[in-house]
Amino acid sequence: MLRREDVLFVDGYNMIGAWPELAALKQEKLEDARDRLLDMLSDYQSYAGLTVFVVFDAFHVPGLGSAYKDRRLRVVFTRERETADECIERLVGEWTSAKRNLYVATSDSVEQHVTFGRGALRLSARELKMEVDQSRRDIDAAIRKSPPVKRNPLGGSLPDDLLLRLEQMRRGSAGDPSSGGK
């Protein structure tokens, strides 16, 4: 399991191609596959407490690229003539620190070797999918184990006369002599 200080760089289109659910969505609409990936990684980021960058290749798209936060994730579309691999390599260099581990999620073996040489640890698409799925199961189990929320948590701990008085106040009849209020 990754730690809270850790940073995870994800090659977005690599995950979309490698995860069956996302690959199927991509066949219908690429934007839907990207959105689903961001949803899954957002839940995982919240569960694991780490910083997640999702990098999408915009190599053939003219422009300066863009970066923004979406669902607390850091989403990066590469610059013109910059591949996702080059962008991830650059980000790994910028985020290298002795205080945290850097992970790169890609199944591209060349990219794994290059980023490993720059100090990042590798995580294949399959390994990340297993981590994401396990976090979802842990979250679901925690929700099922949570005790049901009481409607009135004070109800069992206050004297009856005080509960009656509070109820009268709530209904706006605390000062009305015909309601039994004082």
Phi and psi in degrees as a GROMACS rama.xvg file:
@    title "Ramachandran Plot"
@    xaxis  label "Phi"
@    yaxis  label "Psi"
@TYPE xy
-78.36  155.724  LEU-2
-100.179  164.296  ARG-3
-58.2765  -34.3369  ARG-4
-78.8492  -14.0274  GLU-5
-69.6064  157.142  ASP-6
-123.825  133.877  VAL-7
-116.536  123.32  LEU-8
-104.568  125.269  PHE-9
-117.033  126.192  VAL-10
-78.7389  99.5067  ASP-11
-56.0714  -50.7708  GLY-12
-70.0445  -26.7243  TYR-13
-64.6881  -42.1721  ASN-14
-66.589  -42.1365  MET-15
-60.012  -39.685  ILE-16
-73.5462  -26.3238  GLY-17
-94.7939  -24.8308  ALA-18
-93.3612  118.777  TRP-19
-52.5943  -43.5735  PRO-20
-59.4927  -41.9016  GLU-21
-76.0975  -36.1629  LEU-22
-61.5464  -38.7164  ALA-23
-67.2832  -41.8411  ALA-24
-63.4519  -37.8675  LEU-25
-59.4817  -35.0445  LYS-26
-62.472  -31.6578  GLN-27
-87.269  -50.2186  GLU-28
-159.699  117.293  LYS-29
-58.771  -38.5676  LEU-30
-60.602  -37.9842  GLU-31
-64.8785  -39.3176  ASP-32
-65.7777  -41.6681  ALA-33
-62.1052  -45.279  ARG-34
-62.4534  -41.7114  ASP-35
-65.6982  -41.3358  ARG-36
-59.5038  -45.3877  LEU-37
-63.7418  -38.5678  LEU-38
-60.7715  -47.9562  ASP-39
-64.015  -43.1351  MET-40
-72.2418  -29.5714  LEU-41
-65.1885  -45.4013  SER-42
-60.8857  -43.7982  ASP-43
-63.9007  -43.4908  TYR-44
-59.5782  -43.7846  GLN-45
-64.5422  -40.5234  SER-46
-66.6843  -48.2287  TYR-47
-82.3945  -21.5019  ALA-48
72.6761  25.4717  GLY-49
-108.717  173.684  LEU-50
-93.5245  129.029  THR-51
-120.752  127.052  VAL-52
-105.823  132.241  PHE-53
-115.779  117.944  VAL-54
-107.721  126.152  VAL-55
-112.706  136.346  PHE-56
-76.886  122.649  ASP-57
-122.218  36.4111  ALA-58
-50.7689  -43.326  PHE-59
-95.1054  8.54079  HIS-60
-100.736  121.878  VAL-61
-65.5073  145.561  PRO-62
133.045  -177.833  GLY-63
-89.8676  -2.46555  LEU-64
83.8488  175.4  GLY-65
-154.561  154.91  SER-66
-140.521  137.885  ALA-67
-157.006  168.297  TYR-68
-100.185  134.574  LYS-69
-140.371  120.528  ASP-70
57.2278  35.7031  ARG-71
68.9659  0.345918  ARG-72
-82.7718  156.021  LEU-73
-100.228  110.226  ARG-74
-103.748  129.247  VAL-75
-126.175  126.901  VAL-76
-104.322  126.188  PHE-77
-63.9969  163.982  THR-78
-74.6542  166.241  ARG-79
-58.1228  134.947  GLU-80
64.5097  22.7874  ARG-81
-120.468  127.097  GLU-82
-82.9887  164.502  THR-83
-60.7079  -38.6889  ALA-84
-60.4913  -46.0224  ASP-85
-63.2047  -40.1051  GLU-86
-64.2898  -44.887  CYS-87
-62.7236  -41.9051  ILE-88
-59.9052  -42.3572  GLU-89
-63.9212  -45.1701  ARG-90
-64.7573  -39.1405  LEU-91
-58.7031  -43.8451  VAL-92
-61.6514  -38.2983  GLY-93
-72.1646  -31.585  GLU-94
-100.008  1.24544  TRP-95
-62.2239  131.721  THR-96
-158.773  148.741  SER-97
-72.5577  -15.1415  ALA-98
-86.4536  -7.18806  LYS-99
-146.937  158.386  ARG-100
-95.6215  143.246  ASN-101
-110.507  134.648  LEU-102
-121.954  142.249  TYR-103
-120.129  120.16  VAL-104
-97.864  107.377  ALA-105
-161.427  152.262  THR-106
-101.959  7.70103  SER-107
-78.2208  108.395  ASP-108
-64.408  -35.2349  SER-109
-62.9759  -44.9183  VAL-110
-64.0927  -37.9464  GLU-111
-59.4777  -44.2676  GLN-112
-67.417  -42.5763  HIS-113
-63.8412  -48.2243  VAL-114
-70.9983  -30.6601  THR-115
-62.5848  -40.6241  PHE-116
-63.7625  -22.5132  GLY-117
-95.7871  5.49307  ARG-118
105.102  1.06237  GLY-119
-92.7944  153.969  ALA-120
-97.1508  150.461  LEU-121
-94.7075  151.604  ARG-122
-142.863  116.568  LEU-123
-72.5437  165.114  SER-124
-58.5065  -40.6821  ALA-125
-64.1788  -42.9616  ARG-126
-65.0992  -41.4943  GLU-127
-65.5376  -40.6412  LEU-128
-59.9517  -40.6925  LYS-129
-64.2306  -41.6023  MET-130
-62.2395  -45.6497  GLU-131
-63.062  -45.159  VAL-132
-63.9172  -41.1553  ASP-133
-64.8974  -40.4614  GLN-134
-63.1149  -38.3537  SER-135
-63.3748  -42.6131  ARG-136
-64.527  -41.2817  ARG-137
-62.9025  -42.0015  ASP-138
-63.8713  -46.7693  ILE-139
-61.0675  -40.9796  ASP-140
-65.6688  -40.414  ALA-141
-64.9817  -37.569  ALA-142
-66.7877  -42.3291  ILE-143
-65.6288  -33.0509  ARG-144
-80.6527  -17.2771  LYS-145
-64.3581  136.732  SER-146
-67.6102  148.649  PRO-147
-62.7255  146.301  PRO-148
-76.3133  128.886  VAL-149
-74.1641  144.783  LYS-150
-70.3221  -40.488  ARG-151
-133.131  89.1722  ASN-152
-65.0913  -19.7486  PRO-153
-84.8493  -17.0998  LEU-154
-52.1377  -39.7187  GLY-155
-88.2059  -3.43501  GLY-156
-115.3  -1.33505  SER-157
-109.91  148.931  LEU-158
-63.2097  150.955  PRO-159
-57.9224  -40.5696  ASP-160
-65.0125  -35.9563  ASP-161
-70.9746  -39.0429  LEU-162
-61.248  -41.8072  LEU-163
-61.974  -44.9047  LEU-164
-62.3628  -44.1637  ARG-165
-63.4692  -40.6232  LEU-166
-63.6298  -40.3536  GLU-167
-63.9992  -40.3378  GLN-168
-64.3749  -41.5668  MET-169
-61.1102  -37.6655  ARG-170
-84.4221  -2.39526  ARG-171
79.6562  19.4703  GLY-172
-117.286  21.4242  SER-173
-65.7702  -32.7158  ALA-174
-98.2383  -0.00438359  GLY-175
-83.0287  113.308  ASP-176
-61.8462  -26.3292  PRO-177
-74.9905  -14.7861  SER-178
-92.6055  -1.88198  SER-179
91.55  -0.723939  GLY-180
-77.0829  159.66  GLY-181
